[in-house]
Amino acid sequence: MNLKITKMDKDDLEYLIQNLEEFDEFWNEKILRDEFLNENSCYFVISEYSNVLGFGGLWFNIDEAHIMNIAIKKEHRRKKLGTKLLEYLISYAENEKKDSITLEVNEQNIPAINLYKKLNFEEVGRRKKYYQNTFDAIIMTKKF
Ligand SMILES: CC(C)(COP(=O)(O)OP(=O)(O)OC[C@H]1O[C@@H](n2cnc3c(N)ncnc32)[C@H](O)[C@@H]1OP(=O)(O)O)[C@@H](O)C(=O)NCCC(=O)NCCS
């Protein structure tokens, strides 16, 4: 595959908004637009030629980065695109001189948890019954 990872631009954003259900079942147009405009956030797309196959974003505070989301188009999952995009987000955060990178994931989301563990994120805490008042959010961190 001829893949590249670039900063999300307005065309990518509009494409994602039109096709969001093919990538992610939890985000909506408002969240994505707000995130795109947030000056403390940085969003990327992974594409092959002009086809957007996935997106992911970081939010920064003074000393740490937070992964806000990472999503691969359903028909392109299990091809290591999530791994490539996550590796890119990690190295981007490291180059920004952050101490660590953190995220929250639903305890039910086994694909994502496995992906994060594979890249050496460790569970550091839980928010009990955070999702639908039922499922825990697992907080995972990777220190640099
Ligand atoms: C999580 C997600 C980004 C993974 O992307 P992907 O490109 O399919 O992942 P990869 O092909 O790089 O897989 C890397 C590892 O993740 C794990 N994994 C991925 N999909 C999995 C699945 N369906 N079941 C179990 N483990 C899975 C495996 O450990 C896999 O390694 P392996 O292929 O050697 O077994 C993708 O499933 C997705 O977009 N999910 C919906 C959005 C979402 O939930 N994002 C996370 C928000 S916190």
The ligand as a Gaussian input file, in Angstrom:
#p B3LYP/6-31G(d) Opt

LIG

0 1
 C       -8.937000       0.201000      17.139000
 C       -8.668000       0.381000      15.650000
 C       -8.171000       1.799000      15.399000
 C       -7.578000      -0.634000      15.225000
 O       -7.193000      -0.341000      13.880000
 P       -6.648000      -1.488000      12.893000
 O       -6.005000      -0.800000      11.736000
 O       -7.723000      -2.452000      12.577000
 O       -5.545000      -2.195000      13.809000
 P       -4.226000      -2.972000      13.333000
 O       -4.507000      -3.738000      12.079000
 O       -3.076000      -2.031000      13.303000
 O       -4.069000      -4.011000      14.543000
 C       -3.061000      -3.870000      15.539000
 C       -3.391000      -4.779000      16.706000
 O       -4.595000      -4.344000      17.335000
 C       -5.319000      -5.472000      17.822000
 N       -6.606000      -5.607000      17.115000
 C       -7.038000      -4.886000      16.062000
 N       -8.291000      -5.260000      15.710000
 C       -8.631000      -6.235000      16.566000
 C       -9.807000      -7.020000      16.728000
 N      -10.873000      -6.870000      15.908000
 N       -9.858000      -7.919000      17.739000
 C       -8.808000      -8.088000      18.578000
 N       -7.647000      -7.363000      18.488000
 C       -7.566000      -6.453000      17.480000
 C       -4.457000      -6.691000      17.533000
 O       -3.592000      -6.879000      18.638000
 C       -3.681000      -6.207000      16.316000
 O       -2.468000      -6.892000      16.140000
 P       -2.445000      -8.244000      15.226000
 O       -3.117000      -7.897000      13.927000
 O       -0.993000      -8.548000      15.091000
 O       -3.225000      -9.268000      15.989000
 C       -9.945000       0.068000      14.810000
 O      -10.507000      -1.150000      15.241000
 C      -11.015000       1.150000      14.881000
 O      -10.998000       2.099000      14.083000
 N      -11.980000       1.016000      15.821000
 C      -13.106000       1.979000      15.930000
 C      -12.686000       3.280000      16.552000
 C      -12.172000       3.074000      17.966000
 O      -12.773000       2.363000      18.760000
 N      -11.032000       3.714000      18.257000
 C      -10.429000       3.679000      19.586000
 C      -10.970000       4.780000      20.432000
 S      -10.274000       4.733000      22.085000

